[in-house]
Amino acid sequence: MRKAREALAGYLGAQPENLVYVTNATYGVNLVAQALGKTMLAEGDEILATDQEYGACKRAWIQYAVNKGVKFVEAKIPIPSPPLAELVDIIWSKVTPKTMILFISHLTSPTAIRLPVEELIARARKAGIVSFIDGAHVAGHFDLNLETLGADLYTGNCHKWMCTPKGTAFLWASDAFKEKMTPLVVSWGSWIKTQGDGFFIDENEMLGTKDYSPQLSMPFCV
């Protein structure tokens, strides 16, 4: 699994220790939503997204954050899509002093709009807002370098444009957020140091009886 993670990390411009395999991008969003819902979100806080986010991912935020009084704010994206600079302003206009998380797609699922995540991530960093990018349709579709992109958290699928087996997806977390990513499913994990690769990987990647063959195919796919 470590070798498979190293192969994917090289393809995505990431360090292997910041990357963990998950079932799909929706699972990655659920993992982050429950972790941040427990550790940093409180009643009255806001999550900023767009009206183009994947429905299952919005449901995850409802489950772990909105149900405890957090507001899910959606910036409406005009169709046809306006120029990138205008998109930045449309989305950023919804930021308030209560905005804690920026959650947006890199490439939207329903309309295939490539959102200006680079500029939005930079603005979020300056404002002290956590940036979490849903890149479900990005890996293999266009070049991606997670280290230089600068987001706090990023999740994506490999079974789409990389043509890997289903069940091959990833969650990337910056150093500041790795230890916050508590698992959705509790197994032995870091208790017995399943892999010995640290809390983030041990807890979230090694979930007992499951089929790891999709992830193990990665060195042959990149």
ABEGO torsion letter per residue (X at the ends): XAAAAAAAAAAAGBBAAABBBBABAAAAAAAAAAAAAAAABBBGBBBBBBAABBAAAAAAAAAAAAAAGBBBBBBBBBOBBBBAAAAAAAAAAABBAABABBBBBABBAAAGBBBBAAAAAAAAAAAGBBBBBBAAAABGABBBBAAAAGBABBBBBAABAAGBBBGBBBBBBBAAAAAABBBABBBAEAAAGAAGAEAAAAAAABAEBBBAAAAAAAAAAX
